[in-house]
Amino acid sequence: MASSIDIKSKISLFGTENGKIEIGELSEPYGSGSKSVVSVAIALSEKSGEPDWKVHIPFENLDEVIEALQNMKK
């Protein structure tokens, strides 16, 4: 089965005219039977149809990543 993504949030990317941050759950990202991950994709423009950057975060690391991001605001 090919991986599929369920987009949960779309956020306008500050400093761009139509850039987006999309956050979703990517199922089977590394092949059949692999665990789902959180996918964060950033597109500077909607024109290309593909994100400029992507990161996959295992759900088991999500709390630590959220804490690290919150610490960046301090």
N, C-alpha and C positions, 0 to 999 in steps of 0.2 A: 504494500500500500504506500502510495506517495504521501509525504507529509502535507498537512493542511493547517491553516491558521484561522483562528476565531478571534477577530479584532474586538477588544473590549473597550478601548478608549482611543480617541483621536484628539490631539492637542495641537493648536496652531503654534508653529515654531517662531518664537520671538526673533525679530530682526529680518524676517523674510516676508515677501508678499503673499506667498501661498505655500510655504513649507509646512510640513506636518511631522508630528511625532505620533507613531501608532504603537500601541501596546496590546499584545494579544497572547493567546496560548497556542503554541505550535505543537501539534501532535506528531509523534514519530519522526522527529527531526533528523535522526541519524540512521533511519531504516526501520524496517518492520520490527516491532517490539520494543523500540527505544522509548524511554520515558519522555513525556511532554515537558516543555520548557516555556518560560516566559520569553517572548520575543519583543525587543524594543527596536523599532525601525525609524530612522530619521531620513526624510526626504527634503532637500532644499527647495525643490519645486515639484509640483504635481505633473509637470510636462513629461518627464522621463518615464513615469509609470513604475519605476523601481527605486527603492531607497538608496541613499548614498552611503549609509552606515547601518549595520545591524549588529545586535548583540543577543546572545541566547543565555539565559540565566536559569540554571536548574532551580526548581521550586525549593529544594533543600537549602539553597543559598540565599533565598529571597529576603529573609529577615535581616541577614548581615548586610546585604546590599542596600536595603532600605535605610538601615542605621548609618551606613557610610555616607549615603546621599544626604541624609538629614544633618550629619556632621559637617558637610560641605557648606551649609548655610550659616554656620557659626562664625 
